[in-house]
Amino acid sequence: MNATADWLPLSQRLAVERRRHARALLSLPVRLRWFGPLGLESETTETLDAGRGGLLVSSREPRVEGTLVWVTFPFDARAFAAEPETPARIARSRTTPSGSCLAGIAFASRGKLVHQTCDLELSSNATGGNISGGVDRRRHARARLALPVRVRGADASWPDDAMTIDISNGGLSFCTLCVYEQGEIVTLALPRNAWLSGGDRRGRVVRISGHPSEPRLLSVGVEYLL
């Protein structure tokens, strides 16, 4: 595949590459979230083209290839409730001769999402016991759902803006740059959307692990307290 194909008009690009999913010229608002040096950051921009496998977007600055991002597409700033976000990766980043920045975004496949969450199961007894054989022993069915969550620990003056990995009636997992301790009591502030009533929930940290595909991040499992 020609390395410059992403930055050509659609009619020219199709002649020099063969994507798994066709792309269509499409200009719609899109919001990106990612973890910067100081925590969660976001940018609202527009797509140049879109397909089942990803997007091509303009960006205010070059992006690091391979970076984990969360995509809301199409994005509606007037939406009453929080919209679910799609985990993705920066597949390519280029600066055009005119000086604008373009980023090719590849959505995470279902298989990769399963891999990212398979090490984050909460135990069935609230003590964070090990999961044997990779079997999910949760008492509550989980749903992979990416939403922003504000986490407050003992020092509530320094909240942690993180992203959920999965959510159930009994707890959730989130990824973060911050360090937590096993057994630590936290308050989780979730946005309201079609599946969640939102609001604050108290919980206990029952599992901590490295994020399997983003070395900078930790994955934290929390069980809700009654």
C-alpha positions in Angstrom: 0.0 0.0 0.0 1.3 3.5 -0.9 2.2 5.2 2.4 0.8 8.5 1.1 -2.6 7.1 0.1 -4.5 8.3 3.1 -3.8 11.9 2.2 -5.0 11.7 -1.4 -8.5 12.5 -2.6 -10.8 9.4 -2.4 -10.9 8.9 -6.2 -7.1 8.8 -6.4 -6.6 6.8 -3.2 -8.8 3.9 -4.3 -6.5 3.5 -7.3 -3.4 2.9 -5.2 -4.6 1.0 -2.2 -7.0 -1.8 -1.2 -8.6 -1.3 2.2 -10.5 -4.0 4.0 -13.4 -1.5 4.4 -14.3 1.1 1.8 -14.1 4.7 2.8 -16.5 7.5 1.8 -15.9 11.2 1.8 -17.8 12.5 4.8 -17.5 15.7 6.9 -19.0 15.3 10.3 -18.1 16.4 13.8 -16.0 13.9 15.8 -14.6 14.1 19.3 -11.3 12.4 20.3 -10.1 11.7 23.8 -6.7 10.4 24.8 -4.4 10.4 27.8 -1.8 13.2 27.6 1.1 13.8 30.0 -1.2 15.3 32.7 -4.4 13.2 32.2 -7.3 12.9 29.9 -7.5 15.4 27.0 -10.0 16.0 24.2 -10.4 17.6 20.8 -13.4 18.2 18.7 -12.7 18.2 15.0 -14.2 17.0 11.7 -13.8 13.9 9.6 -12.5 13.9 6.0 -13.6 10.4 5.2 -15.1 7.5 7.2 -15.5 3.7 6.9 -16.4 0.7 9.0 -12.7 0.3 10.0 -11.9 3.9 10.9 -11.7 7.6 10.1 -9.5 10.2 8.6 -9.7 13.5 10.6 -8.0 16.8 10.8 -6.2 17.6 14.0 -4.7 20.7 15.7 -1.4 18.9 16.1 0.5 15.8 14.9 -0.5 12.6 16.7 1.8 9.8 17.9 1.1 6.7 15.9 -0.2 3.8 18.0 -1.7 6.0 20.6 -4.9 4.8 22.2 -7.9 7.2 21.6 -11.6 7.1 22.2 -13.8 8.3 19.4 -17.4 9.8 19.5 -18.7 9.8 16.0 -20.7 11.6 14.9 -20.4 14.0 17.9 -23.3 16.2 19.0 -22.3 18.8 21.5 -26.0 19.5 22.3 -26.7 15.9 23.2 -28.6 15.7 26.6 -26.8 12.5 27.7 -23.3 11.2 27.4 -22.6 9.2 24.2 -20.7 5.9 24.2 -17.2 6.2 22.9 -15.3 3.8 20.6 -11.7 2.7 21.5 -9.4 3.2 18.6 -5.7 3.7 17.6 -3.8 6.4 15.7 -2.8 4.4 12.7 -1.1 7.2 10.8 -0.3 10.8 11.4 1.0 13.3 8.8 1.5 17.0 8.3 0.5 18.1 4.8 2.6 20.6 2.7 0.1 23.3 3.7 0.9 22.7 7.4 -2.4 21.1 8.5 -2.3 17.9 10.5 -4.2 14.7 9.5 -4.7 11.6 11.6 -5.8 8.2 10.3 -7.8 6.4 13.1 -8.4 2.6 13.2 -11.2 1.3 15.3 -10.3 -1.5 17.7 -11.5 -4.9 16.6 -13.8 -6.9 18.8 -11.0 -9.4 19.4 -8.7 -6.6 20.7 -11.4 -5.3 23.0 -11.8 -8.7 24.5 -8.0 -9.0 25.0 -7.9 -5.6 26.7 -10.6 -6.6 29.3 -9.8 -10.3 29.8 -7.4 -9.5 32.7 -9.7 -7.2 34.5 -12.4 -9.4 35.8 -13.7 -8.7 39.3 -13.7 -11.8 41.5 -17.0 -13.3 42.7 -16.2 -12.7 46.4 -15.2 -8.9 46.4 -11.6 -9.8 47.5 -10.1 -9.5 44.1 -9.1 -13.1 43.9 -7.3 -14.4 40.8 -9.2 -15.6 37.8 -8.2 -19.1 36.8 -8.1 -20.1 33.2 -9.3 -16.7 31.9 -12.9 -17.5 33.0 -15.1 -14.6 33.9 -16.5 -15.3 37.4 -18.4 -12.1 37.9 -21.8 -12.3 39.7 -23.0 -9.6 37.3 -22.8 -9.6 33.5 -20.6 -6.9 32.2 -20.9 -4.7 29.2 -17.9 -3.2 27.3 -18.7 0.5 27.5 -16.2 3.4 27.2 -17.4 6.6 29.0 -15.5 9.2 31.0 -15.5 8.6 34.8 -14.3 11.0 37.5 -12.6 9.1 40.3 -12.0 10.6 43.7 -9.9 8.8 46.4 -9.0 9.9 49.9 -7.8 13.3 48.6 -11.0 14.4 46.9 -9.4 17.7 45.9 -7.4 15.9 43.2 -10.0 14.0 41.0 -8.8 11.5 38.4 -10.5 11.8 35.0 -10.4 8.3 33.5 -12.2 6.1 30.9 -14.2 3.1 31.7 -13.4 -0.3 30.0 -16.5 -2.2 31.1 -19.4 -1.7 33.4 -21.8 -4.1 35.3 -24.4 -3.7 38.0 -21.7 -4.7 40.6 -18.8 -2.5 39.5 -16.6 -1.4 36.7 -13.1 -1.3 35.3 -11.4 1.8 34.1 -8.0 2.8 32.7 -5.9 5.6 34.2 -2.5 7.2 34.6 -3.0 7.4 38.4 -1.9 4.8 41.0 -4.4 3.1 43.3 -4.1 0.6 46.1 -5.9 -2.6 46.6 -8.8 -2.1 49.0 -8.8 1.7 48.5 -12.3 3.3 48.8 -13.1 5.6 45.8 -16.1 7.7 44.6 -17.0 7.3 41.0 -18.9 10.0 39.1 -20.5 8.6 36.0 -22.3 10.6 33.3 -25.9 9.8 32.5 -26.8 8.1 29.3 -29.2 5.7 27.8 -27.9 2.8 29.9 -26.8 4.6 33.1 -28.6 6.8 35.5 -25.3 8.5 36.3 -24.3 10.1 39.5 -21.9 9.2 42.3 -21.2 5.6 43.4 -18.8 4.5 46.1 -16.6 1.5 45.5 -13.6 -0.5 46.6 -10.6 -1.2 44.4 -10.4 -5.0 44.0 -8.0 -5.4 41.1 -5.1 -3.5 39.6 -3.1 -4.5 36.5 -1.0 -3.0 33.7 -3.0 -2.2 30.6 -2.2 -4.9 28.1 -1.8 -2.7 25.1 -0.9 0.8 26.6 2.2 0.6 28.9 1.6 4.0 30.4 -1.9 3.1 31.7 -3.1 1.0 34.6 -6.4 -0.9 34.5 -8.3 -0.7 37.8 -11.3 -2.9 38.8 -13.8 -1.5 41.3 -16.7 -3.2 43.1 -19.5 -1.0 44.2 -20.3 -0.6 47.9 -23.9 -0.8 49.1 
